[in-house]
Amino acid sequence: MDLERFSGSGLPETEKNSLVLVIDSNADSLWLASQILDLCGYSSLSTTKGLEALEIVQQKRPSLILSELMLTDIDGIELIKQLRKMAIATPIVAVTTLWQSPYLELAVGAGCNGLIKKPYEVEELMAIAATHLPLLSFPF
């Protein structure tokens, strides 16, 4: 299974009560997002596979999903559509380098609650997490 759990050492486990699923085909992007989320006190799961993400969502019920649009095994837009067809109400934020039309419209039409540009800006990812999850700590 291509699933990694990143948990921080700086915060007590009792503060790590909001789970974020990060889906990205780039391992460096997964690592960076997980580190930023960890600094904010959130737990995260990550995968490079969209089909595996479907299973994770059903099993773990994350509080927020960050999904790249260009995945290798399933299109990110299709993944978002499938999650919404499964009646998953979890906020989904599309992660992309594709800021041109029609990608923005497709992501919103598929059911995204927001968009974030890659590569991640620390402040932007923290703001997205704080918008959809309780703010547990502020590292700066």
N, C-alpha and C positions, 0 to 999 in steps of 0.2 A: 504494500500500500504506500502511495506517495504522499503520506500525511506526516507533517511535523508539528509538534507542539512546542511553542516557545513560551516559557514562563519566566517571569522576572524574579530576580533575587532580592531586589530592593524594597519590595512591598509585601506585607503580610498577605497570605492567601485569602483571608477574609475580605480584603479590599478588591480582589480579582473576581468580581461577580458578573462582569459583562463580557460575553464571548463574541469575538469578531472572526469571521471566516474570510481569509484573504485568498483569492484565486488569481494566479498570475503564471504565465508560462516562463517568466524570467526569475531564476532563483535569487539573484541579487535584489530584485524588487520585493520578493517575498520576505527576505531577510530584513530589508530596510523598513518595510511596513510593520513587521512584527516588532522590531526594536522600538520604533516610535510609539506603537500602541502599548508596549510594555512599559515605557517611560511614563505613560499616562495612567498606568494601573490597570489596563485591560488585558484579558487573556486572549490569545489568538490561536487559531488553527490555520494551517495553510496547505494548499495543494496546487499543483500545476495542471491538474486535469479537471475539466468541466464536468464530466460524467461522475467522477468521484465526488465532486462538490455536491451533486444532487443527493448522493447517499449521506454525506456528512450533514447536510441541512436537515434531512429527515431524522437522523440519529441524534444529533447534538443540539439542534434548534438554536443557532447563534442569534445574537441580538442585533447584529449588523453584518452585511455581506459586502465586501469590496471585490468586484469582479472585473478583470481585464476583458476587453471586447475581442481581442485577437488570441483565442486559445487554440491549441493544436488539435484537440480531439473533438471539440464541438465549438461552434461559433458562440461567442459571448452573448450576442443578442438572442440566439436560440436558447441558451441556458437560462437567461432571465425570463423569457417567455414560458419555458417549462416550469420554472419555480412559481411563477404567477398562476399557471394552470393548476398547480398543485395546491393552490390557495395559501401559499406562503406569504404572509403579510410583513415579514421581516424587511426593514429598509435595505435597499440594494443601491450601492453607489458604483457606477461604471468607472473603471480606471482605463485611461486610454491616451495614446499619443495622437489619435485621430480626431482632431477638433473641427474638421470640415463637415459640411453637409455631405451626404445624408446621415452620417453616423450619429450625430447628436439627436436628430429627430427619431432615428431608429431606436436608440437607447431609451429615450423618453417614452416612445410609443410602446416599447416592450415592457415598461413598468419600472424603470429606474427612478429612484428618489433623488438622485443627484449625480454629478459627474466630477471627477478629479483628474487632473492632468498628470501624466508621467513625464519625467521622473518626479517622484513625490517631493513636495516641499513640506518640511516638517510642520510648519504652522498651519498649512492648508489641511493636511491629514488630521492634525489635532483638532482643528475646527470642525471637520466633518464628523469625527468621532464624538465630539462634545455636543454636536447638534442632535445626534441620534441616540446617544448613550449618556448616562449620568457621568458627570465629571468627577473622577475619583481622586486625581492628584494633578498637580501642574508642576512639571519638572524645571521650569525656568523662572 
